[in-house]
Amino acid sequence: MAALNPSRGAEHTAILGVGAYRPARVVPNAEIVEAIDSSDEWIQQRSGIKTRRIAGPDETVQMMSVAASREALEKAGIDARQIDCVVVATVSHLLQTPAIATAIAHELGTDQAAAFDISAACAGFCHGVSMASDMVRAGSAGYVLVIGVERLSDITDTTDRGTAFIFADGAGAVVIGPSGTPGIGPVVWGSDGEQFDLIRQREDWRDVVASESPQIPHLTMQGNPVFRWASFAMAKIGQQALDRAGITADELDCFVPHQANMRIVDALARSMKLPPSVKIARDIADMGNTSAASIPLALERMIREGDAKSGETALLIAFGAGLAYAAQVVVVP
């Protein structure tokens, strides 16, 4: 039998550049409290959110993704034509097919890069980082662009007291490529499908089409069970990611969890016994929960504001609908 040539890639990988796009419109709690019979104080106590960003008509999933990607490419010093694959994590691109990644790749001028979307909800970006790292190490790509993007305002019920104040819009992107030293640690990922219904699209599209008043299906969430699950189960996943990366909590510099809820962020930090020296991302206060976009947005902000410095270690951990989760330690570019 003929022998096939093996695929060989880089020994190590790293995040080379980070970019972000934040919609122009800032929506304070005062604008949404009446529709959900709530108050600014109640929202801040429950979530830590003061304002969120909501995309305008021209701030599409594609537009926000391209803007974030161009910044990431510039920061990485990589030309778009060097990108071999574009991975987009999103649940709010409302065309079932084709993947929005293909249109983004074309607009960026990536010269026929492979391109596909992944649907892992809030955990999608961390899934994409792991996949991209594996591609570069295996030799199937030299550089990979990973985007987390959402227009959750399109699928949020503005009268739902459990979700209307949480979800928001935005995009973040990273370039992943070869590195002389390890820059992306082993992933710890999985799912808990037994709790599939805790966060989900409320209506099946077939039921929507058959209804007398069809409308875009909305997200629904059982907040208390999700809070309990994320606050404690995810601490174990975070510790496993540290262990697999070969570092301790005392050696960690930054903690960048999915910006789901400020109370969850604080509970995770306590459960993992993170020392005071670890800087913690709290982008949710101003951005809301942007699902797959939340970690790259939070990381970009920490880098821009000087809280995360080049060469430092950062633990990324994400969790969401499914219930899907993923975590890895990375080196800040």
C-alpha positions in Angstrom: 0.0 0.0 0.0 1.1 3.5 -0.7 2.2 5.6 2.3 0.6 9.0 2.7 2.7 12.1 3.6 2.0 13.1 7.2 0.8 16.6 8.0 3.4 18.6 10.1 2.9 22.0 11.6 4.4 24.3 14.3 5.5 22.8 17.6 3.9 25.6 19.6 1.1 28.1 19.0 0.1 31.5 20.5 -2.4 34.3 20.2 -0.6 36.9 18.1 -3.1 39.7 18.1 -6.5 40.7 19.6 -9.1 43.0 18.1 -12.6 44.2 19.2 -15.6 46.0 17.9 -18.1 47.6 20.4 -21.3 49.0 18.9 -21.8 52.7 19.2 -25.1 52.7 21.1 -24.7 52.6 24.9 -28.0 51.5 26.6 -28.2 52.2 30.3 -30.5 50.2 32.6 -32.9 53.1 32.8 -33.9 52.4 29.1 -35.1 48.9 29.7 -36.5 48.8 33.3 -40.0 49.8 32.5 -40.6 47.0 30.0 -39.6 44.4 32.5 -41.0 46.0 35.7 -37.6 46.3 37.2 -35.1 48.9 38.5 -31.5 49.9 37.9 -30.6 48.8 41.4 -32.2 45.4 40.9 -30.3 44.8 37.7 -27.0 45.8 39.1 -27.5 43.6 42.2 -28.5 40.6 40.0 -25.9 40.9 37.3 -23.5 43.8 37.9 -24.5 45.3 34.6 -24.8 49.1 34.4 -24.9 49.6 30.6 -24.7 47.4 27.5 -24.0 47.9 23.8 -26.7 47.4 21.3 -25.9 47.2 17.5 -27.6 49.6 15.1 -29.0 48.6 11.7 -25.6 48.9 10.0 -23.7 47.1 12.7 -24.3 43.6 11.3 -22.6 40.3 12.4 -20.4 40.6 9.3 -19.6 44.3 9.8 -18.6 43.9 13.5 -16.6 40.8 12.7 -14.6 42.4 9.9 -13.8 45.5 12.1 -12.6 43.3 15.0 -10.6 41.1 12.6 -8.8 44.0 10.9 -7.7 45.2 14.3 -6.5 41.7 15.3 -4.6 41.3 12.1 -2.9 44.7 12.5 -1.9 43.9 16.1 -0.5 40.6 15.0 1.4 42.1 12.1 -0.2 39.5 9.7 -1.6 40.2 6.3 -5.1 38.9 5.7 -3.8 36.8 2.7 -1.7 34.8 5.2 -4.8 33.5 7.0 -5.6 29.9 6.1 -8.8 29.5 8.0 -11.5 31.7 9.5 -13.6 30.3 12.4 -16.6 32.2 13.6 -18.3 31.4 16.9 -21.9 32.8 16.9 -25.5 31.9 17.6 -27.0 35.0 16.2 -26.1 34.8 12.4 -29.7 34.2 11.4 -29.0 32.5 8.0 -28.9 28.7 8.6 -26.5 28.5 5.6 -24.1 29.6 4.3 -21.7 30.2 7.1 -21.0 33.9 7.8 -17.3 33.0 8.0 -17.2 32.7 4.2 -18.4 36.2 3.7 -16.1 37.6 6.3 -13.1 35.8 4.8 -13.9 37.2 1.4 -14.4 40.8 2.7 -11.1 40.6 4.5 -9.3 39.4 1.4 -8.0 36.1 2.8 -7.4 34.6 -0.6 -9.8 31.6 -0.4 -9.2 30.6 3.2 -11.2 27.7 4.7 -14.1 29.3 6.6 -16.8 27.9 8.9 -19.1 28.8 11.8 -19.3 26.9 15.1 -22.4 26.9 17.4 -21.3 26.4 21.0 -23.0 29.5 22.3 -21.1 31.3 25.0 -18.3 28.7 25.0 -17.8 29.0 21.2 -14.8 31.3 21.3 -12.8 29.0 23.6 -13.7 26.1 21.3 -12.4 28.1 18.4 -9.2 28.9 20.1 -8.5 25.2 20.8 -9.4 24.1 17.2 -7.2 26.9 15.7 -4.3 25.9 17.9 -4.7 22.3 16.8 -4.8 23.2 13.2 -1.6 25.2 13.3 0.2 22.4 15.3 -1.1 19.8 12.9 -0.1 21.7 9.8 -3.5 22.2 8.2 -3.2 26.0 8.7 -0.3 28.4 9.2 -2.5 31.2 10.7 -6.1 31.0 11.9 -8.5 33.9 12.6 -10.9 33.1 15.4 -13.9 35.5 15.8 -16.6 35.6 18.5 -19.5 37.7 17.5 -23.1 38.2 18.5 -26.1 40.4 17.8 -28.1 39.0 20.6 -30.5 42.0 20.5 -32.1 40.3 17.5 -33.1 37.3 19.5 -33.8 38.8 22.9 -37.3 39.3 24.2 -37.3 42.9 25.5 -40.2 42.0 27.9 -38.6 38.9 29.4 -37.5 39.9 32.9 -35.0 37.0 33.0 -33.0 37.9 29.9 -33.8 41.4 28.6 -31.3 43.2 30.8 -28.5 40.6 30.2 -27.8 40.1 26.5 -25.9 42.5 24.2 -23.9 42.8 21.0 -20.3 43.0 19.9 -17.4 41.2 18.3 -13.9 40.1 19.2 -11.2 38.4 17.2 -7.8 36.8 17.6 -5.1 35.7 15.2 -3.5 32.3 16.2 -0.2 31.2 14.7 3.1 29.5 15.3 5.2 30.4 18.3 8.7 29.6 19.6 7.3 28.8 23.0 4.0 27.4 24.2 1.3 30.2 24.1 -1.9 28.2 24.3 -2.3 25.5 26.9 -4.3 22.3 26.6 -8.1 22.7 26.4 -10.5 21.3 29.0 -13.9 21.1 27.4 -17.1 19.2 27.4 -20.9 19.4 27.8 -23.7 18.6 30.2 -26.5 17.8 27.8 -28.8 16.6 30.6 -29.3 20.3 31.3 -30.0 21.1 27.6 -33.1 23.2 28.4 -31.6 25.6 30.9 -30.5 28.1 28.1 -32.1 27.6 24.7 -34.0 29.1 21.8 -37.5 29.3 23.0 -39.3 28.3 19.8 -38.6 25.7 17.1 -38.4 27.3 13.7 -41.1 24.9 12.4 -43.5 26.1 15.1 -42.7 29.7 14.2 -43.5 29.1 10.6 -46.8 27.4 11.5 -47.9 30.1 13.9 -50.4 32.8 13.1 -48.0 35.5 14.2 -44.5 34.3 13.2 -41.5 36.1 14.8 -37.8 35.5 15.3 -37.4 32.9 18.1 -36.1 34.3 21.3 -33.6 33.1 23.9 -34.8 31.9 27.2 -32.8 31.0 30.3 -33.5 29.5 33.8 -31.3 31.9 35.7 -31.0 30.3 39.1 -30.0 26.8 38.0 -27.5 28.3 35.5 -26.0 30.4 38.3 -25.6 27.5 40.6 -24.1 25.2 37.9 -21.6 27.8 36.5 -20.5 29.1 39.9 -19.3 25.7 41.2 -19.0 23.3 38.3 -16.9 25.7 36.2 -14.4 26.3 39.1 -13.4 22.6 38.7 -12.9 23.1 35.0 -10.8 26.1 35.5 -8.6 24.3 38.0 -8.2 21.4 35.5 -7.1 23.9 32.8 -4.5 25.3 35.2 -3.3 21.8 36.1 -3.0 20.8 32.4 -1.1 23.9 31.6 1.3 23.1 34.5 0.8 26.3 36.5 -0.8 27.1 39.8 -3.3 29.9 40.8 -0.4 31.8 42.4 1.4 31.8 39.0 -1.6 33.0 37.1 -1.7 36.7 36.1 -5.1 37.3 34.6 -8.6 35.6 34.8 -10.8 36.2 31.8 -14.1 34.3 32.3 -17.1 34.5 30.1 -18.9 37.7 31.0 -22.2 36.1 32.0 -22.9 37.7 35.3 -20.7 39.6 37.7 -21.8 37.4 40.6 -20.7 34.3 38.7 -17.3 35.9 38.0 -16.8 36.6 41.7 -18.1 33.2 42.7 -15.6 31.5 40.3 -12.7 33.5 41.6 -13.6 32.6 45.2 -14.2 28.9 44.4 -10.8 28.7 42.7 -9.1 30.6 45.5 -7.5 33.0 43.1 -5.0 35.3 45.0 -5.5 39.1 45.0 -2.6 39.4 42.6 -4.7 37.9 39.8 -6.4 40.6 37.7 -10.0 39.8 36.8 -12.0 40.8 33.7 -15.2 42.7 34.5 -16.2 43.9 31.1 -19.8 42.9 31.7 -20.5 46.0 33.8 -20.3 48.2 30.6 -20.9 45.6 27.8 -23.5 43.2 29.1 -23.4 39.5 28.2 -22.2 39.2 24.6 -22.0 35.3 24.5 -19.3 34.1 22.2 -17.9 37.7 21.9 -17.5 38.3 25.6 -14.0 36.7 26.2 -12.2 38.4 23.3 -13.9 41.7 24.1 -12.8 41.4 27.8 -9.3 40.3 26.9 -8.9 43.2 24.5 -10.0 45.7 27.1 -7.6 44.3 29.7 -4.7 44.6 27.2 -5.8 48.1 26.1 -6.1 49.4 29.7 -2.8 47.8 30.8 -4.4 45.2 33.1 -3.0 42.3 31.0 0.5 42.7 29.8 2.4 40.9 27.0 3.9 37.6 28.3 1.5 37.3 31.2 -0.7 34.2 31.7 -4.5 34.3 31.4 -7.1 31.7 32.2 -10.0 31.8 29.7 -13.1 29.9 30.7 -16.5 29.9 29.0 -19.8 28.2 29.5 -23.3 28.5 28.0 -26.2 26.8 26.3 -25.9 23.1 25.9 -24.5 23.2 28.5 -21.2 23.5 26.7 -18.0 24.6 28.3 -14.3 25.1 27.5 -11.2 26.5 29.3 -7.5 27.0 28.5 -4.6 29.0 29.7 -3.0 31.4 27.2 -0.1 33.8 27.1 -1.2 37.4 26.5 0.2 38.7 23.2 
